[in-house]
Amino acid sequence: MVTMDDKALFVDTIVLVYANVVETPFHERALATINAAHEAGWTIWINRQVILEYQAACRSVDMG
């Protein structure tokens, strides 16, 4: 059985991209949300699919 903490944040691909690409329109908001959750002691989650999609997005915009 899987249980979820009531203070958990799942970060989807687009939010991860926004948080890491300064030129995106929601960069500051995405980064601030993730940082605030971290500072508040929340558990931050991503999954393999998000990692794969993030890698593909990075390659498509030549982020590295």
C-alpha positions, 0 to 999 in steps of 0.5 A: 500500500502506498500512502502520501504525505499531506505535505508532498509536491509532485513536480511535473515536467513543464514546471521543472522546465520553467524552474530551470529555464530563466527565459520562460514566462513562469520561471520565477513563479515555478522556482519560488514554489519549489523552493518554498515547498522545500524550505517548508519541509515538504517532500518533493517528487518527480518520476522517471517519465518526468526525467525523460521528458525533461531531458528531451526538452533540454535537448530540444532547446539546447540546454545541455 
